[in-house]
Amino acid sequence: MADQKNLKRKAVDHVHELFLSGKLRWGDLVSEEAIAKDIGISRTPVREALHIFTQMGVLQRVPRYGTIVRTPELREFEELFDVRRALECYAVEVAVSLITAEELESLRGHCLGMRELLRGLGESSRLRLNTDEVLQMFQIDYDFHLAILQATGNRMLVKHINDNRVLARLMGTSRVPQLDVANIADICEDHEAIVDAIGRHDRDSARKLLADHIDLSKRGVVAYMKKQLNQIEQKEDDHGRLGLTF
């Protein structure tokens, strides 16, 4: 039983990585056989892993066709960000009073990690992240926000916000190639300012800075997704006029 759970976890992690790296995108057909072959396991744990993502609303089962990456609605992104803003702003207010010196140092470490990523881009004269760097960036960003949540000591709050962020990240994988030096620099500055406010025990500033940070992300994501969804609708209209079907 333990081995089966480990294989399922392995499959979940692999599919998660496919999303974050941009290898799985909206409308793509997801092959159990291909995934199982890639990670060297049977199809059963892969099927179980795909069921988890289907329950999350990231994947969709299409009768007589297979499992595809579901194209989300714009409203879903807006609602996810609104929920995240409300919960994380509450969390940072609590964290300001409870955070330990060790936890604060951990937050600063995550900021340094993102700066190193940015410095590496500058030294290579590249404007955009490669696949490995995308995964690294997501992990650093995730760890930064998670550290603030964990400083509250509220396990239920951590779970709700974590689930929200994971879902938003998976649904928005088509934006991955758009991450560039300017985006990362903005994120670095926001994170550093939030940490400084927490370190000063300035609750109001920490809350405002985090709210502005999330609002900026929301505007960028929603604008990009709106453009992508409009392009998809246009393609569907063009296929319809030509008498084509999927």
Secondary structure, DSSP 8 states (H G I E B T S, - for coil): -HHHHHHHHHHHHHHHHHHHTTSS-TT-EE-HHHHHHHHT--HHHHHHHHHHHHHHTSEEEETTTEEEE----HHHHHHHHHHHHHHHHHHHHHHHHH--HHHHHHHHHHHHHHHHHHHHHHHHT-SB--HHHHHHHHHHHHHHHHHHHHTTT-HHHHHHHHHHHHHHHHHTGGGGGG-BHHHHHHHHHHHHHHHHHHHTT-HHHHHHHHHHHHHHHHHHHHHHHHHHHHHHHHHHHHHHHTT---
